[in-house]
Amino acid sequence: MTSNGEDDDSFTSTLSLQLVTYSAVKTGKGLKKRLVLKKDVRVKTKLIEFTFTMQDDNYLLFQNDILRKYGFHTCYKSTSKHFFPVKIHIPPKNYDSCSQVRVKEVPDIENSSEYVELAKQIVKDQPQKDITVLIDMQKIELFCKVH
């Protein structure tokens, strides 16, 4: 978690990626059997280093880095027209590492302009704790371009 020395318009931080996945489950009996998606109990968590900048193309780099970390880059690609929403939680300065992230309180980042505003806040505040990124696999499948 360091600021880049060459300019003050970027900040490198550790991101804690939390991916929600789903499993197909059979429901019903006899002829009424069908498959439904059920949210998995366990969240897949990974850590990455990422440099936030206040440029629009940094949002696509951010999303494609997430896809690459989980190995989805061979199937999905985030583009200027096809991108998935995420939730990004920036820990406050008095953040206790034992605290739970309340998903309802975390803002949705649905486009590059919202991302740039959040990146400005991250560069300005330079949080010393990991930034949590909440990702939903259904959103990736729904919104991202398939190779």
N, CA, C and O of each residue as an XYZ file, in Angstrom:
588
protein
N       0.829     -1.174      0.000
C       0.000      0.000      0.000
C       0.872      1.235      0.000
O       1.156      1.821      1.045
N       1.283      1.610     -1.171
C       2.174      2.749     -1.288
C       1.684      3.674     -2.371
O       0.973      3.273     -3.293
N       2.076      4.907     -2.238
C       1.794      5.886     -3.277
C       2.950      5.858     -4.250
O       4.107      5.755     -3.844
N       2.648      5.948     -5.517
C       3.707      5.962     -6.509
C       4.457      7.274     -6.422
O       3.841      8.338     -6.351
N       5.774      7.214     -6.428
C       6.586      8.399     -6.250
C       6.545      9.361     -7.422
O       6.730     10.564     -7.233
N       6.301      8.850     -8.663
C       6.394      9.734     -9.811
C       5.218     10.685     -9.943
O       5.382     11.765    -10.510
N       4.020     10.329     -9.436
C       2.900     11.268     -9.469
C       1.958     10.972     -8.315
O       1.922      9.865     -7.778
N       1.193     12.002     -7.949
C       0.266     11.865     -6.825
C      -1.149     11.528     -7.284
O      -2.094     11.624     -6.501
N      -1.301     11.133     -8.548
C      -2.616     10.794     -9.083
C      -2.864      9.298     -9.089
O      -3.764      8.826     -9.783
N      -2.082      8.541     -8.328
C      -2.288      7.094     -8.254
C      -1.955      6.593     -6.850
O      -1.252      7.246     -6.079
N      -2.486      5.416     -6.553
C      -2.235      4.792     -5.261
C      -2.334      3.285     -5.429
O      -3.313      2.783     -5.980
N      -1.325      2.562     -4.958
C      -1.310      1.109     -5.036
C      -1.735      0.533     -3.699
O      -1.223      0.918     -2.648
N      -2.687     -0.404     -3.756
C      -3.222     -0.994     -2.540
C      -3.469     -2.487     -2.743
O      -3.554     -2.971     -3.871
N      -3.582     -3.196     -1.637
C      -3.980     -4.596     -1.677
C      -5.493     -4.664     -1.685
O      -6.161     -4.024     -0.874
N      -6.028     -5.452     -2.616
C      -7.471     -5.641     -2.700
C      -7.813     -7.039     -2.242
O      -7.166     -8.009     -2.638
N      -8.830     -7.144     -1.410
C      -9.366     -8.430     -1.007
C     -10.599     -8.679     -1.872
O     -11.659     -8.099     -1.639
N     -10.449     -9.550     -2.872
C     -11.545     -9.865     -3.790
C     -12.408    -10.958     -3.185
O     -11.895    -11.989     -2.750
N     -13.706    -10.739     -3.155
C     -14.638    -11.734     -2.610
C     -15.686    -12.044     -3.667
O     -16.558    -11.224     -3.954
N     -15.589    -13.250     -4.247
C     -16.459    -13.666     -5.336
C     -17.565    -14.569     -4.808
O     -17.301    -15.580     -4.158
N     -18.814    -14.188     -5.097
C     -19.975    -15.013     -4.752
C     -20.259    -15.901     -5.957
O     -20.422    -15.407     -7.073
N     -20.319    -17.216     -5.731
C     -20.597    -18.161     -6.804
C     -21.930    -18.861     -6.547
O     -22.518    -18.741     -5.473
N     -22.386    -19.590     -7.553
C     -23.681    -20.270     -7.480
C     -23.524    -21.705     -7.953
O     -22.652    -22.012     -8.765
N     -24.392    -22.593     -7.429
C     -24.421    -23.991     -7.841
C     -25.807    -24.315     -8.369
O     -26.809    -23.789     -7.884
N     -25.856    -25.191     -9.373
C     -27.141    -25.644     -9.900
C     -27.674    -26.744     -8.982
O     -26.976    -27.716     -8.692
N     -28.922    -26.580     -8.528
C     -29.547    -27.528     -7.614
C     -30.880    -27.966     -8.211
O     -31.641    -27.143     -8.720
N     -31.157    -29.263     -8.145
C     -32.431    -29.777     -8.649
C     -33.510    -29.560     -7.588
O     -33.295    -29.835     -6.408
N     -34.676    -29.061     -8.021
C     -35.806    -28.883     -7.118
C     -37.049    -29.531     -7.729
O     -37.112    -29.760     -8.937
N     -38.010    -29.815     -6.902
C     -39.254    -30.406     -7.376
C     -39.167    -31.920     -7.450
O     -38.123    -32.519     -7.189
N     -40.304    -32.528     -7.815
C     -40.380    -33.986     -7.909
C     -40.963    -34.389     -9.254
O     -41.740    -33.650     -9.858
N     -40.577    -35.565     -9.711
C     -41.132    -36.124    -10.939
C     -40.905    -35.243    -12.146
O     -39.782    -34.822    -12.424
N     -41.993    -34.966    -12.867
C     -41.912    -34.156    -14.084
C     -41.660    -32.680    -13.798
O     -41.296    -31.931    -14.705
N     -41.845    -32.254    -12.565
C     -41.671    -30.847    -12.210
C     -40.245    -30.523    -11.763
O     -39.976    -29.419    -11.290
N     -39.326    -31.492    -11.915
C     -37.932    -31.243    -11.545
C     -37.327    -30.198    -12.459
O     -37.527    -30.226    -13.673
N     -36.589    -29.281    -11.868
C     -35.884    -28.273    -12.642
C     -34.631    -27.843    -11.892
O     -34.494    -28.062    -10.689
N     -33.742    -27.239    -12.625
C     -32.498    -26.746    -12.025
C     -32.663    -25.270    -11.670
O     -33.152    -24.476    -12.473
N     -32.249    -24.918    -10.461
C     -32.232    -23.519    -10.035
C     -30.839    -23.222     -9.492
O     -30.140    -24.120     -9.022
N     -30.448    -21.973     -9.560
C     -29.155    -21.564     -9.018
C     -29.309    -21.186     -7.555
O     -30.194    -20.417     -7.179
N     -28.429    -21.746     -6.742
C     -28.430    -21.452     -5.312
C     -27.074    -20.845     -4.959
O     -26.028    -21.355     -5.362
N     -27.108    -19.754     -4.206
C     -25.875    -19.087     -3.810
C     -25.051    -20.021     -2.925
O     -25.563    -20.603     -1.968
N     -23.763    -20.153     -3.264
C     -22.864    -20.980     -2.455
C     -22.607    -20.311     -1.111
O     -22.555    -19.085     -1.014
N     -22.448    -21.123     -0.084
C     -22.227    -20.613      1.260
C     -20.842    -19.960      1.362
O     -20.687    -18.903      1.973
N     -19.856    -20.599      0.764
C     -18.493    -20.089      0.847
C     -18.220    -19.072     -0.252
O     -18.622    -19.258     -1.401
N     -17.546    -18.021      0.107
C     -17.139    -16.971     -0.832
C     -15.687    -17.230     -1.195
O     -14.866    -17.501     -0.318
N     -15.362    -17.149     -2.491
C     -13.981    -17.354     -2.938
C     -13.220    -16.048     -2.787
O     -13.550    -15.050     -3.429
N     -12.198    -16.057     -1.934
C     -11.446    -14.842     -1.618
C     -10.025    -14.945     -2.165
O      -9.361    -15.969     -2.008
N      -9.570    -13.874     -2.807
C      -8.202    -13.789     -3.314
C      -7.687    -12.381     -3.064
O      -8.470    -11.441     -2.930
N      -6.374    -12.240     -3.002
C      -5.737    -10.935     -2.810
C      -4.957    -10.552     -4.064
O      -4.296    -11.391     -4.676
N      -5.043     -9.270     -4.441
C      -4.228     -8.752     -5.534
C      -3.736     -7.361     -5.164
O      -4.318     -6.686     -4.315
N      -2.661     -6.946     -5.811
C      -2.162     -5.572     -5.716
C      -2.698     -4.839     -6.935
O      -2.643     -5.357     -8.050
N      -3.214     -3.641     -6.727
C      -3.735     -2.864     -7.851
C      -3.427     -1.387     -7.650
O      -3.475     -0.876     -6.532
N      -3.109     -0.707     -8.755
C      -2.838      0.724     -8.713
C      -4.054      1.485     -9.224
O      -4.434      1.370    -10.389
N      -4.656      2.263     -8.332
C      -5.806      3.092     -8.688
C      -5.318      4.389     -9.300
O      -4.415      5.037     -8.770
N      -5.920      4.765    -10.422
C      -5.679      6.070    -11.033
C      -7.039      6.696    -11.323
O      -8.067      6.026    -11.228
N      -7.044      7.948    -11.669
C      -8.300      8.655    -11.913
C      -8.640      8.714    -13.400
O      -9.252      9.680    -13.854
N      -8.256      7.705    -14.154
C      -8.530      7.654    -15.582
C      -9.615      6.620    -15.862
O      -9.708      5.605    -15.170
N     -10.436      6.881    -16.881
C     -11.544      5.989    -17.234
C     -11.075      4.580    -17.592
O     -11.722      3.602    -17.219
N      -9.953      4.465    -18.314
C      -9.491      3.145    -18.736
C      -8.979      2.301    -17.567
O      -8.818      1.089    -17.713
N      -8.723      2.914    -16.422
C      -8.282      2.169    -15.242
C      -9.389      1.251    -14.744
O      -9.108      0.211    -14.149
N     -10.646      1.622    -14.981
C     -11.788      0.788    -14.574
C     -11.786     -0.542    -15.329
O     -12.017     -1.594    -14.733
N     -11.527     -0.499    -16.641
C     -11.478     -1.733    -17.425
C     -10.270     -2.582    -17.034
O     -10.365     -3.808    -16.985
N      -9.147     -1.943    -16.758
C      -7.964     -2.663    -16.288
C      -8.270     -3.348    -14.956
O      -7.896     -4.502    -14.744
N      -8.949     -2.633    -14.065
C      -9.364     -3.158    -12.760
C     -10.238     -4.401    -12.937
O      -9.993     -5.427    -12.303
N     -11.249     -4.312    -13.792
C     -12.163     -5.440    -13.994
C     -11.459     -6.621    -14.664
O     -11.675     -7.769    -14.275
N     -10.633     -6.355    -15.651
C      -9.934     -7.446    -16.330
C      -8.893     -8.099    -15.425
O      -8.618     -9.290    -15.571
N      -8.308     -7.340    -14.490
C      -7.407     -7.939    -13.497
C      -8.173     -8.891    -12.577
O      -7.662     -9.949    -12.209
N      -9.389     -8.518    -12.210
C     -10.237     -9.398    -11.392
C     -10.532    -10.683    -12.159
O     -10.387    -11.776    -11.613
N     -10.942    -10.559    -13.418
C     -11.241    -11.742    -14.235
C     -10.004    -12.625    -14.383
O     -10.108    -13.850    -14.334
N      -8.840    -12.013    -14.564
C      -7.588    -12.764    -14.713
C      -7.241    -13.510    -13.423
O      -6.805    -14.660    -13.473
N      -7.429    -12.865    -12.274
C      -7.077    -13.484    -10.991
C      -7.888    -14.749    -10.742
O      -7.366    -15.723    -10.200
N      -9.173    -14.741    -11.137
C     -10.023    -15.917    -10.943
C      -9.971    -16.890    -12.127
O     -10.626    -17.932    -12.101
N      -9.200    -16.555    -13.156
C      -9.067    -17.440    -14.308
C     -10.223    -17.337    -15.292
O     -10.398    -18.225    -16.127
N     -11.010    -16.278    -15.211
C     -12.152    -16.098    -16.107
C     -11.775    -15.326    -17.372
O     -12.610    -15.159    -18.260
N     -10.537    -14.855    -17.467
C     -10.126    -14.028    -18.607
C     -10.180    -14.782    -19.928
O     -10.217    -14.159    -20.989
N     -10.187    -16.114    -19.883
C     -10.283    -16.892    -21.112
C     -11.726    -16.973    -21.610
O     -11.967    -17.231    -22.789
N     -12.678    -16.753    -20.714
C     -14.099    -16.836    -21.080
C     -14.767    -15.472    -21.196
O     -15.639    -15.284    -22.044
N     -14.371    -14.521    -20.357
C     -15.037    -13.219    -20.290
C     -14.028    -12.092    -20.453
O     -12.850    -12.232    -20.123
N     -14.515    -10.980    -20.966
C     -13.678     -9.790    -21.105
C     -14.530     -8.570    -20.800
O     -15.661     -8.456    -21.274
N     -13.988     -7.669    -20.014
C     -14.652     -6.419    -19.696
C     -14.220     -5.383    -20.740
O     -13.028     -5.159    -20.945
N     -15.201     -4.755    -21.394
C     -14.928     -3.740    -22.402
C     -15.687     -2.468    -22.042
O     -16.408     -2.437    -21.045
N     -15.530     -1.425    -22.844
C     -16.221     -0.162    -22.554
C     -17.736     -0.303    -22.646
O     -18.466      0.498    -22.062
N     -18.218     -1.310    -23.369
C     -19.667     -1.536    -23.485
C     -20.159     -2.716    -22.655
O     -21.352     -2.819    -22.369
N     -19.264     -3.591    -22.274
C     -19.626     -4.792    -21.519
C     -18.770     -4.874    -20.255
O     -17.609     -5.278    -20.318
N     -19.333     -4.496    -19.116
C     -18.619     -4.533    -17.848
C     -19.605     -4.912    -16.754
O     -20.813     -4.744    -16.918
N     -19.097     -5.417    -15.650
C     -19.954     -5.904    -14.566
C     -19.878     -4.971    -13.359
O     -18.825     -4.399    -13.076
N     -21.007     -4.817    -12.643
C     -20.991     -3.979    -11.439
C     -20.278     -4.686    -10.290
O     -20.327     -5.912    -10.186
N     -19.627     -3.930     -9.443
C     -18.968     -4.455     -8.247
C     -19.294     -3.534     -7.076
O     -19.795     -2.424     -7.258
N     -19.005     -4.010     -5.892
C     -19.105     -3.183     -4.695
C     -17.686     -3.043     -4.155
O     -16.963     -4.030     -4.025
N     -17.296     -1.817     -3.845
C     -15.941     -1.565     -3.332
C     -16.067     -0.909     -1.965
O     -16.664      0.158     -1.823
N     -15.493     -1.569     -0.962
C     -15.534     -1.049      0.407
C     -14.157     -0.517      0.775
O     -13.175     -1.259      0.815
N     -14.108      0.782      1.043
C     -12.864      1.414      1.501
C     -12.937      1.480      3.022
O     -13.841      2.113      3.566
N     -12.003      0.838      3.715
C     -12.067      0.871      5.179
C     -11.800      2.271      5.720
O     -10.880      2.949      5.263
N     -12.603      2.706      6.696
C     -12.336      4.011      7.316
C     -11.048      3.959      8.131
O     -10.530      2.879      8.415
N     -10.539      5.114      8.501
C      -9.267      5.170      9.240
C      -9.320      4.428     10.571
O      -8.317      3.856     10.998
N     -10.481      4.429     11.233
C     -10.610      3.744     12.518
C     -11.186      2.344     12.347
O     -11.871      1.839     13.236
N     -10.910      1.720     11.211
C     -11.440      0.403     10.862
C     -10.796     -0.681     11.717
O      -9.571     -0.750     11.825
N     -11.620     -1.520     12.319
C     -11.153     -2.664     13.088
C     -11.125     -3.862     12.148
O     -12.125     -4.153     11.492
N     -10.006     -4.554     12.075
C      -9.879     -5.666     11.138
C     -10.866     -6.790     11.415
O     -11.109     -7.620     10.540
N     -11.440     -6.835     12.610
C     -12.423     -7.866     12.956
C     -13.833     -7.467     12.516
O     -14.754     -8.281     12.579
N     -14.003     -6.238     12.077
C     -15.325     -5.762     11.684
C     -15.794     -6.463     10.419
O     -14.993     -6.769      9.536
N     -17.090     -6.716     10.336
C     -17.704     -7.307      9.156
C     -18.048     -6.194      8.177
O     -18.445     -5.105      8.589
N     -17.899     -6.460      6.895
C     -18.307     -5.513      5.872
C     -19.810     -5.685      5.684
O     -20.281     -6.778      5.373
N     -20.556     -4.606      5.872
C     -22.007     -4.658      5.674
C     -22.291     -4.369      4.211
O     -22.123     -3.242      3.745
N     -22.726     -5.405      3.484
C     -22.906     -5.309      2.039
C     -23.881     -4.203      1.660
O     -23.680     -3.527      0.651
N     -24.926     -4.007      2.444
C     -25.935     -3.002      2.115
C     -25.378     -1.584      2.176
O     -25.903     -0.686      1.518
N     -24.325     -1.374      2.954
C     -23.740     -0.041      3.115
C     -22.671      0.280      2.070
O     -22.222      1.422      1.969
N     -22.266     -0.719      1.298
C     -21.208     -0.542      0.313
C     -21.830     -0.093     -1.008
O     -22.764     -0.730     -1.495
N     -21.324      1.001     -1.598
C     -21.925      1.495     -2.849
C     -21.625      0.590     -4.041
O     -20.554     -0.010     -4.126
N     -22.595      0.501     -4.967
C     -22.393     -0.207     -6.225
C     -21.597      0.683     -7.167
O     -21.879      1.875     -7.290
N     -20.616      0.111     -7.824
C     -19.861      0.820     -8.857
C     -20.308      0.201    -10.174
O     -19.927     -0.920    -10.509
N     -21.126      0.951    -10.920
C     -21.757      0.397    -12.116
C     -21.221      0.975    -13.420
O     -21.599      0.506    -14.494
N     -20.348      1.985    -13.354
C     -19.786      2.545    -14.579
C     -18.457      3.229    -14.259
O     -18.067      3.358    -13.099
N     -17.783      3.657    -15.305
C     -16.437      4.220    -15.109
C     -16.459      5.559    -14.376
O     -15.508      5.877    -13.661
N     -17.522      6.354    -14.536
C     -17.552      7.644    -13.829
C     -17.687      7.445    -12.323
O     -17.079      8.184    -11.548
N     -18.481      6.451    -11.894
C     -18.565      6.136    -10.461
C     -17.230      5.610     -9.955
O     -16.815      5.923     -8.839
N     -16.555      4.807    -10.784
C     -15.251      4.275    -10.414
C     -14.224      5.401    -10.251
O     -13.444      5.401     -9.298
N     -14.228      6.354    -11.178
C     -13.263      7.465    -11.115
C     -13.478      8.272     -9.834
O     -12.509      8.673     -9.189
N     -14.735      8.512     -9.461
C     -15.021      9.236     -8.214
C     -14.476      8.468     -7.006
O     -13.885      9.058     -6.101
N     -14.680      7.158     -7.004
C     -14.171      6.339     -5.906
C     -12.639      6.302     -5.923
O     -12.004      6.348     -4.869
N     -12.054      6.220     -7.109
C     -10.587      6.212     -7.225
C     -10.005      7.521     -6.693
O      -8.950      7.509     -6.059
N     -10.675      8.647     -6.941
C     -10.222      9.930     -6.400
C     -10.188      9.883     -4.882
O      -9.249     10.370     -4.253
N     -11.233      9.283     -4.299
C     -11.298      9.168     -2.839
C     -10.177      8.264     -2.326
O      -9.555      8.567     -1.308
N      -9.919      7.164     -3.021
C      -8.867      6.235     -2.608
C      -7.493      6.900     -2.695
O      -6.684      6.767     -1.777
N      -7.223      7.614     -3.789
C      -5.939      8.296     -3.958
C      -5.774      9.379     -2.897
O      -4.683      9.574     -2.363
N      -6.863     10.078     -2.597
C      -6.805     11.158     -1.599
C      -6.601     10.599     -0.187
O      -5.743     11.085      0.550
N      -7.386      9.577      0.197
C      -7.337      9.039      1.560
C      -6.183      8.069      1.783
O      -5.694      7.950      2.906
N      -5.742      7.379      0.750
C      -4.685      6.372      0.826
C      -4.878      5.437      2.024
O      -4.084      5.462      2.965
N      -5.941      4.606      1.990
C      -6.226      3.708      3.112
C      -5.080      2.722      3.351
O      -4.473      2.213      2.409
N      -4.804      2.468      4.611
C      -3.707      1.578      4.981
C      -4.139      0.123      5.123
O      -3.294     -0.770      5.190
N      -5.438     -0.120      5.168
C      -5.978     -1.483      5.256
C      -6.380     -1.951      3.861
O      -6.487     -1.143      2.938
N      -6.604     -3.262      3.707
C      -7.041     -3.824      2.435
C      -8.403     -3.269      2.029
O      -9.291     -3.097      2.863
N      -8.551     -2.995      0.750
C      -9.831     -2.563      0.188
C     -10.581     -3.828     -0.229
O     -10.015     -4.694     -0.895
N     -11.844     -3.934      0.157
C     -12.639     -5.124     -0.146
C     -13.473     -4.876     -1.397
O     -14.162     -3.862     -1.514
N     -13.398     -5.826     -2.330
C     -14.177     -5.755     -3.565
C     -15.113     -6.953     -3.586
O     -14.666     -8.100     -3.558
N     -16.419     -6.681     -3.637
C     -17.436     -7.735     -3.653
C     -17.907     -7.938     -5.089
O     -18.342     -6.997     -5.753
N     -17.812     -9.184     -5.559
C     -18.117     -9.508     -6.949
C     -19.143    -10.635     -6.974
O     -19.062    -11.568     -6.176
N     -20.102    -10.552     -7.887
C     -21.142    -11.571     -8.031
C     -20.938    -12.260     -9.384
O     -20.940    -11.599    -10.422
N     -20.764    -13.583     -9.374
C     -20.509    -14.337    -10.599
C     -21.656    -14.197    -11.598
O     -21.417    -14.158    -12.805
N     -22.893    -14.122    -11.117
C     -24.032    -13.954    -12.017
C     -23.927    -12.640    -12.790
O     -24.305    -12.584    -13.960
N     -23.423    -11.590    -12.155
C     -23.261    -10.301    -12.826
C     -22.197    -10.384    -13.919
O     -22.355     -9.788    -14.984
N     -21.122    -11.117    -13.663
C     -20.086    -11.304    -14.679
C     -20.673    -12.011    -15.879
O     -20.476    -11.584    -17.016
N     -21.407    -13.111    -15.626
C     -21.998    -13.881    -16.719
C     -23.028    -13.066    -17.492
O     -23.156    -13.222    -18.706
N     -23.757    -12.205    -16.805
C     -24.818    -11.427    -17.432
C     -24.293    -10.245    -18.239
O     -24.792     -9.975    -19.331
N     -23.301     -9.542    -17.721
C     -22.890     -8.274    -18.313
C     -21.622     -8.325    -19.163
O     -21.457     -7.485    -20.047
N     -20.728     -9.272    -18.928
C     -19.445     -9.267    -19.638
C     -19.545     -9.910    -21.009
O     -20.389    -10.766    -21.274
N     -18.641     -9.454    -21.867
C     -18.566    -10.010    -23.218
C     -17.888    -11.381    -23.146
O     -16.866    -11.550    -22.481
N     -18.473    -12.346    -23.837
C     -17.925    -13.692    -23.859
C     -16.986    -13.804    -25.058
O     -17.311    -13.368    -26.162
N     -15.819    -14.393    -24.820
C     -14.848    -14.591    -25.931
C     -15.422    -15.563    -26.938
O     -14.776    -15.867    -27.940
